[in-house]
Amino acid sequence: MKKNYSIFSIARNALSGHKNWPKMWRSPEPREFYDAIIIGGGGHGLGTAYYLAKEHGLKNIALIEKGWLGGGNTGRNTTIIRSNYLWDDSAHLYEHSLKLWENLSQELNYNVMFSQRGVMNLAHNEHDIKEIKRRVSANNLNGIDSEWLSKEEIQKMVPIMNTDNLRYPVLGASFQPRGGVARHDAIAWGFAMRADEMGVDIIQNCEAKQIRTKNGKIEGVETSKGFIRANKIGVVASGHTGVLAETAGVRLPLQSKPLQALVSEPIKPIINTVVMSSAVHAYVSQSDKGELVIGAGTDSYNSFTQRGGFNIIEETIRAMVELYPVFGKMKMLRQWGGIVDICPDASPIISKCDVEGLFFNCGWGTGGFKATPGSANVFAHTIAKNEPHQINAAFNLDRFASGKLVDEHGAAAVAH
Amino acid sequence: MLVIDCPYCGPRDQSEFSNGGEAHVKRPDGSQDISDREWGEYVFIRSNPKGLFYERWVHSHGCRKWFNCVRDTSTDEILEIYKLDDPQPPLKKFENKIKTPSGEPDVGSGNFTVKK
């Protein structure tokens, strides 16, 4: 049954005490065979299943997730959305995604709470200014809204910021007005609900253990609920993608590290945009509940523990308190880590590989949330057509042999 | 934060050290003859196991000496630290606490999403 949300459905359900809302998706047992299996029930994976069913007419699709939907990095990021990347290839990919975000609540009839409050990237030294101004110009050439803000303009927008009296003074910033934040769970749930309606089997608590291949072709996947045969498998497992690839004999240029974030106690509205600084390593926005959402960095070493080291938080908090002295006495409520898979060029891999029928969407590193709908959209195209969409053609695995990297270390949220 | 037992200085906080990535990576012989792909694999691809991992560290803010260690990336437990010219300890020596390739060990992973 198609589930629609409107003011009338809320009123109707209010009358019965909100006890009769239907389940948003089924919880089926896996079948023996699927045309396509997506491994990973985060935003990227659920979106892939959604677009496979919607745009490519695939009927027999399953999505398997070892925990619960959106419980990995989809639920662990700082929800920042922007498309101000330097190189053409990345600019097109992230802009494709941003355009999908702008219409996603309507398309899914599910409020993803996309709030275009603007994203600011601070410059703290001469080199930052040059690099950021270059990026602003590159963005404008690609038709992406991006502008340079002077220190005075920043002070007007974010009066609580300490721009002068700190070790690395704020000298200016880039600003993308169409950027912003969205609700992380909503994107997973919205995609899941609409994919389920089109017949996608979403199977939670089903861990992929081994991808089985035969004569260079996919056979299926061994899971905690038994073996499932498939013609095509798309792996969208973020930090664990490399581990799963290894079971199919594919080596990927990924390193998995914990990336941390934290939120403060809720306070009244104090910051109405997203402010990022890669030089002093702090970025912050305020959630609708009033909590400050603060992004910290990655650990220097590979790890699969979803915690991260305390020294990383210390560095971020140090920068935060210097940049916003007014936050000095706030309490932090929660801290967590997510395992991100980082590529040598800080760009993703959305590609097929040597094994026929096996596809990867990985390497999003520290900035995958913003790309959720765009990545899912072009990955679904890649799986369905067996060849990349022109938007993700540059993000193939061959670039690590040809050397044609998409080096986005400068535009990545945090330097790594 | 990890406490790393530098073989030259003793146990210190991890913030004194820099991580050097995977240990025992060998540059391929005859690099003029190998394909771009093989060269790309040497340049860009490193092991990324969940579980036992050979890695290099350098005591940057201490004695500035390099050394190797075996660490379990699923728990962050450091199992053995050895000097660069010591022989590579075989992985058989250590207990692998992970039941499936992507599974979680009983203690120390911090991953409550999937811990059963």
Interface residues (C-beta under 8 A of the other chain):
Chain A: K66 G67 W68 G71 G72 E207 A208 K209 Q210 S224 A237 H240 G242 V243 L244 E246 T247 R251 L252 P253 L254 Q255 S256 S300 Y301 N302 S303 F304 T305 Q306 R307 G309 F310 N311 G337 D341 P344 F400 A401 S402 G403
Chain B: M1 L2 D13 Q14 S15 S18 N19 G21 S35 D36 R37 W39 G40 E41 V43 F44 I45 R46 N48 P49 K50 F53 E55 R71 T73 S74 T75 D76 T100 P101 S102 G103 G108 S109 G110 N111 F112 T113 V114
